[in-house]
Amino acid sequence: MRWRNTTAVLALLPLDALAVGYGWLVATWTDEPHEPPLAQLGVICGLVAASGVALWAARLRSAAVFQVVPVLVLATLTLSLSSS
């Protein structure tokens, strides 16, 4: 079971990096004044959280707990944009 968790974490690592990278890009894009992209960040955060729930349901608990990191980063970006 431990190898399944490790494989799941390693398989999701590039996807998590892409999700956080895209969220960071969307949050820091400043070519013109625009509304904060809260909907886009919320969707990305929700998809990453849904993958964590799916991993938890598949009994890959360690991999699911690892999904908390990108969710927290995206949630922090969302909260920082909504407060400014």
Buried (B, 14 or more C-beta within 10 A) or exposed (E): EEEEBEEBBEEBEEEBEEBBEBBBEBBEEEEEEEEBBBEBBEEBBEBBBEBBEEBBEEEBEBBBBBBEEBBEBBBEBBEEBEEE
